[in-house]
């Protein structure tokens, strides 16, 4: 039966399990392996489909832009086209770099440099960066961060994680909206709660929002690769933490990150 499944390539098939003898245990273990393999292959197919979808449009734009410019024979237009081409290539490079980091994180091969880290100072630095951006959009941004909250972590990865969440909040919360960042020490855990008064995330999207290439904005009118929250989840798990998504008391979304303290 095992060879039949392997030769057919149908990873949805499973070994029959009858009784409690050693053959049943072997069949159960084999089915567990098939479950994992099926999930991995589905992920590969999904990523391939999504890459094709997300790169088709910029590649089409690049080709059309270059073809039109070559017909005009205008040196000034050449420069403008090259600048647009450079922007598109940078966006595609960002997609591939994010995929590389995500794949390394999920495989456990991403180099993580954990050391004693003042989480409070890191958060203060990020708030200092995003506070003016929120103010420019007419948003109210409040932060409550206790001093000297120490953890073991990689500053660069955690900074990228927290910046990604705050960037989304500032991007999606409308003018006059509110964003709050509250950090609390609960037993041996640091809880970081980011709330906003934005449009929120529909219930049917909440289980998918950490998947690769998922965009909450269905029209894709806002910039992004759809990989940000996948990286957030992967980087948090590399720190033996977890992230949850709930409704916010402000009316939008609440992301809750829990990290072990030193």
KAQUI-V859255 format. One record per backbone hydrogen bond with DSSP energy under -0.5 kcal/mol. CO is the residue of the C=O (numbers start at 1). NH is the residue of the N-H. E is the energy in kcal/mol with one decimal. If there is no record, write none. Layout:
{{CO/NH/E} {CO/NH/E}}
This chain:
{{1/5/-2.1} {2/6/-2.2} {3/7/-3.0} {4/8/-2.0} {5/9/-1.4} {5/10/-0.6} {9/11/-1.2} {10/13/-1.6} {16/18/-0.5} {21/25/-1.9} {22/26/-2.2} {23/27/-2.4} {24/28/-2.4} {25/29/-2.3} {26/30/-2.4} {27/31/-2.4} {28/32/-1.9} {29/33/-2.0} {30/34/-2.3} {31/35/-2.5} {32/36/-2.0} {33/37/-2.6} {34/38/-2.8} {35/39/-2.1} {36/40/-2.3} {37/41/-2.6} {38/42/-2.3} {39/43/-2.1} {40/44/-2.2} {41/45/-2.4} {42/46/-2.5} {43/47/-2.7} {44/48/-2.5} {45/49/-2.5} {46/50/-2.6} {47/51/-2.8} {48/52/-2.3} {49/53/-2.1} {50/54/-3.0} {51/55/-2.1} {52/56/-1.4} {53/57/-0.8} {54/58/-0.5} {55/59/-2.0} {56/60/-2.3} {57/61/-2.5} {58/62/-2.6} {59/63/-2.3} {60/64/-2.4} {61/65/-2.8} {62/66/-2.4} {63/67/-2.5} {64/68/-2.4} {65/69/-2.1} {66/70/-2.4} {67/71/-1.1} {68/72/-0.9} {69/72/-0.7} {69/73/-1.2} {69/74/-0.5} {74/78/-1.9} {75/79/-1.6} {76/80/-1.8} {77/81/-2.5} {78/82/-2.6} {79/83/-2.1} {80/84/-1.9} {81/85/-2.8} {82/86/-2.5} {83/87/-1.9} {84/88/-2.2} {85/89/-2.6} {86/90/-2.2} {87/91/-1.8} {88/92/-2.2} {89/93/-2.4} {90/94/-1.9} {91/95/-1.7} {92/96/-2.1} {93/97/-2.5} {94/98/-2.4} {95/99/-2.3} {96/100/-2.3} {97/101/-2.5} {98/102/-2.6} {99/103/-2.7} {100/104/-2.3} {101/105/-2.4} {102/106/-2.6} {103/107/-1.7} {104/108/-0.7} {104/109/-2.1} {104/110/-1.3} {105/108/-0.7} {110/112/-0.5} {111/113/-0.5} {112/114/-1.0} {115/153/-2.3} {117/119/-1.3} {117/151/-2.5} {118/122/-2.0} {119/123/-2.5} {120/124/-2.3} {121/125/-2.3} {122/126/-1.9} {123/127/-2.7} {124/128/-2.3} {125/129/-1.3} {126/130/-2.5} {127/131/-2.6} {128/132/-0.6} {129/133/-0.5} {130/134/-2.4} {131/135/-2.3} {132/136/-2.3} {133/137/-1.1} {134/139/-2.9} {135/138/-1.6} {138/176/-1.1} {139/141/-0.6} {140/142/-0.5} {140/179/-3.0} {142/181/-2.4} {144/183/-2.5} {148/150/-0.9} {149/119/-2.0} {149/120/-0.8} {150/262/-2.3} {151/117/-3.3} {151/153/-0.6} {153/115/-1.6} {153/155/-0.7} {154/158/-2.5} {155/159/-2.6} {156/160/-2.2} {157/161/-2.1} {158/162/-2.7} {159/163/-2.4} {160/164/-1.8} {161/165/-1.6} {162/166/-2.2} {163/167/-2.6} {164/168/-1.9} {165/169/-2.0} {166/170/-2.6} {167/171/-2.0} {168/172/-2.5} {169/173/-2.3} {174/177/-2.1} {177/140/-2.8} {178/197/-1.7} {179/142/-2.5} {180/195/-2.5} {181/144/-2.9} {182/193/-3.0} {184/186/-0.6} {184/191/-3.1} {185/187/-0.5} {186/189/-1.7} {188/261/-2.0} {189/186/-3.0} {189/191/-0.6} {190/192/-0.6} {190/259/-2.4} {191/184/-2.4} {191/193/-0.6} {192/194/-0.5} {192/257/-3.0} {193/182/-2.5} {193/195/-0.6} {194/255/-2.4} {195/180/-2.5} {196/252/-1.5} {202/205/-2.1} {202/206/-0.7} {203/206/-0.8} {205/208/-0.8} {205/209/-1.6} {208/211/-2.6} {211/214/-1.2} {216/218/-1.1} {217/220/-1.6} {226/213/-1.2} {226/214/-0.8} {227/231/-2.2} {228/232/-2.1} {229/233/-2.3} {230/234/-2.2} {231/235/-2.9} {232/236/-2.3} {233/237/-2.3} {234/238/-1.6} {235/239/-0.7} {236/239/-1.0} {236/241/-2.1} {237/240/-1.8} {239/260/-0.5} {242/258/-2.6} {244/256/-2.5} {246/254/-2.5} {248/251/-1.8} {252/248/-1.8} {253/196/-1.4} {254/246/-2.6} {254/256/-0.5} {255/194/-2.8} {255/257/-0.5} {256/244/-2.5} {257/192/-3.1} {258/242/-1.8} {259/190/-3.5}}
